[in-house]
Amino acid sequence: MLLAAAESGKVVPKADMNHPTLYRKRRMVEPDDVPRAVVTYGFIARDFGGLELEPHRHRKGQVVLVQSGALSCEVEGGLWIVPPRSAVWIPGNALHSIKVSGPLEGYGAFVDPEFTADLPLRCCAVSVTPLLRELLTRVARLPILYEENGANARLLAVLLDELAAAEIEHLHLPMPGDPRLRRIVEDLIGAPADRGTTDFWAKRAGLSARTMARVIRRETGMSFGGWRQQLGILLAVKWLAGGASIQQVAYDLGYESVPSFVTMFRKALGTSPGRYMAERHAGANPKDSNG
């Protein structure tokens, strides 16, 4: 497992643990055991070949802001991709796993259930306003047992208000629980450029096309084609955040041309991939060209 204290300036990996652990001045600290309404942290992960936090849960809700890089989070029936300048909110006691495939930097907080009444009841990706980003950056510097009154209390109250008001982003993919469909999901994630037909994928799962369409609609609320396109959107955001070019992403998703990929991306997220990523990097100048 892995999370890090702001004091250390780097993450410290820890394997075979049931939930994230904060490291403060070389001491392990379980966030649920800290007697504070909000437990804050910062993390920098420069050289992960790949990191996966096994399914775990904690009593406190958790918000994770991605400053640079991207992470994916699967929470009981859904997959979320979190690009730069976005965050994921994970309600308390929700079983979830997190994957990181490259360098990652960000900030986060664990929030006691007593203070989450105005926060979403379900996991979601949220857009991060400049104020919310600055608040998370600021509170990450607080001592773990900070003074609960005065300025700190006001700062954390504003943080929770901003988080409650944050706009939800459409970076979610419903995940089926049926083991036959899960095998298809794993195959598609491993080879998203495979443009096999519904009949092809149904046969691989040992189902008729009609049965597969019915089951995936029941478990995700989407058609197979719509589900596969949304998977492509999430993978594209993840790869672009990791530094891949638009051309490379279009190729890896199996598109015949870059313009066709850009058109699909714009229809799904309301802007081109180039502008979408530029708006998520500090100091970038968004340009809505062919990318």
WOGIWO-V451012 format. One record per residue. N is the residue number from 0. PSI is psi in radians with two decimals (999 if undefined). Layout:
n,psi
N,PSI
N,PSI
This chain:
n,psi
0,2.85
1,2.15
2,2.99
3,2.67
4,2.62
5,-0.53
6,-0.62
7,-0.51
8,0.14
9,2.79
10,2.69
11,1.98
12,2.57
13,2.14
14,2.87
15,0.81
16,2.75
17,-0.31
18,2.88
19,2.61
20,2.35
21,2.49
22,2.01
23,1.96
24,0.82
25,0.31
26,2.33
27,2.38
28,2.09
29,2.15
30,-0.62
31,-0.35
32,-0.15
33,2.16
34,1.04
35,2.59
36,-0.62
37,2.20
38,2.14
39,2.79
40,2.86
41,2.77
42,2.55
43,2.14
44,1.77
45,-0.68
46,1.05
47,2.15
48,-0.42
49,2.33
50,2.34
51,2.14
52,2.04
53,2.78
54,2.30
55,3.00
56,2.74
57,2.69
58,-0.69
59,2.52
60,2.81
61,2.35
62,2.34
63,2.02
64,2.26
65,2.03
66,-0.75
67,2.62
68,-2.80
69,2.64
70,2.79
71,2.54
72,2.16
73,2.20
74,1.88
75,1.23
76,0.11
77,2.65
78,2.30
79,2.41
80,2.31
81,1.80
82,3.10
83,2.51
84,0.39
85,2.96
86,2.79
87,2.38
88,2.20
89,1.94
90,2.74
91,2.50
92,0.12
93,2.24
94,2.17
95,2.74
96,2.70
97,2.42
98,2.39
99,2.28
100,0.01
101,-2.89
102,2.47
103,2.42
104,2.43
105,-2.90
106,2.77
107,3.09
108,2.54
109,2.34
110,2.22
111,2.44
112,-0.48
113,-0.34
114,0.31
115,0.26
116,-0.59
117,0.03
118,2.78
119,2.53
120,-0.34
121,2.79
122,2.48
123,2.71
124,2.40
125,2.57
126,2.42
127,2.05
128,2.78
129,-0.66
130,-0.78
131,-0.70
132,-0.77
133,-0.63
134,-0.79
135,-0.66
136,-0.73
137,-0.83
138,-0.35
139,-0.33
140,-0.08
141,2.55
142,2.68
143,-0.60
144,1.10
145,2.81
146,2.28
147,-0.16
148,3.08
149,-2.38
150,-0.69
151,-0.76
152,-0.74
153,-0.72
154,-0.80
155,-0.55
156,-0.73
157,-0.68
158,-0.84
159,-0.63
160,-0.75
161,-0.68
162,-0.70
163,-0.54
164,-0.09
165,2.48
166,2.32
167,2.33
168,2.63
169,1.16
170,0.75
171,2.45
172,1.99
173,2.38
174,2.21
175,2.64
176,-0.34
177,2.18
178,-0.53
179,-0.71
180,-0.57
181,-0.60
182,-0.70
183,-0.75
184,-0.84
185,-0.69
186,-0.71
187,-0.69
188,-0.63
189,-0.46
190,1.19
191,-0.26
192,-0.19
193,1.98
194,0.54
195,2.61
196,2.97
197,-0.71
198,-0.71
199,-0.85
200,-0.61
201,-0.74
202,-0.70
203,-0.50
204,-0.03
205,0.53
206,2.78
207,2.75
208,-0.64
209,-0.75
210,-0.75
211,-0.73
212,-0.69
213,-0.75
214,-0.76
215,-0.55
216,-0.72
217,-0.68
218,-0.38
219,-0.28
220,0.20
221,2.75
222,2.85
223,-0.74
224,-0.74
225,-0.68
226,-0.75
227,-0.64
228,-0.70
229,-0.63
230,-0.74
231,-0.68
232,-0.83
233,-0.74
234,-0.68
235,-0.80
236,-0.76
237,-0.80
238,-0.70
239,-0.69
240,-0.48
241,-0.02
242,0.01
243,2.60
244,2.78
245,-0.70
246,-0.75
247,-0.70
248,-0.76
249,-0.74
250,-0.78
251,-0.38
252,-0.02
253,0.29
254,2.51
255,-0.41
256,2.74
257,-0.77
258,-0.65
259,-0.64
260,-0.78
261,-0.70
262,-0.79
263,-0.77
264,-0.77
265,-0.70
266,-0.64
267,-0.71
268,0.01
269,0.06
270,2.94
271,2.77
272,-0.61
273,-0.81
274,-0.71
275,-0.81
276,-0.61
277,-0.66
278,-0.22
279,0.16
280,2.16
281,2.33
282,0.01
283,2.69
284,1.72
285,2.37
286,2.13
287,1.26
288,-2.55
289,-0.15
290,999
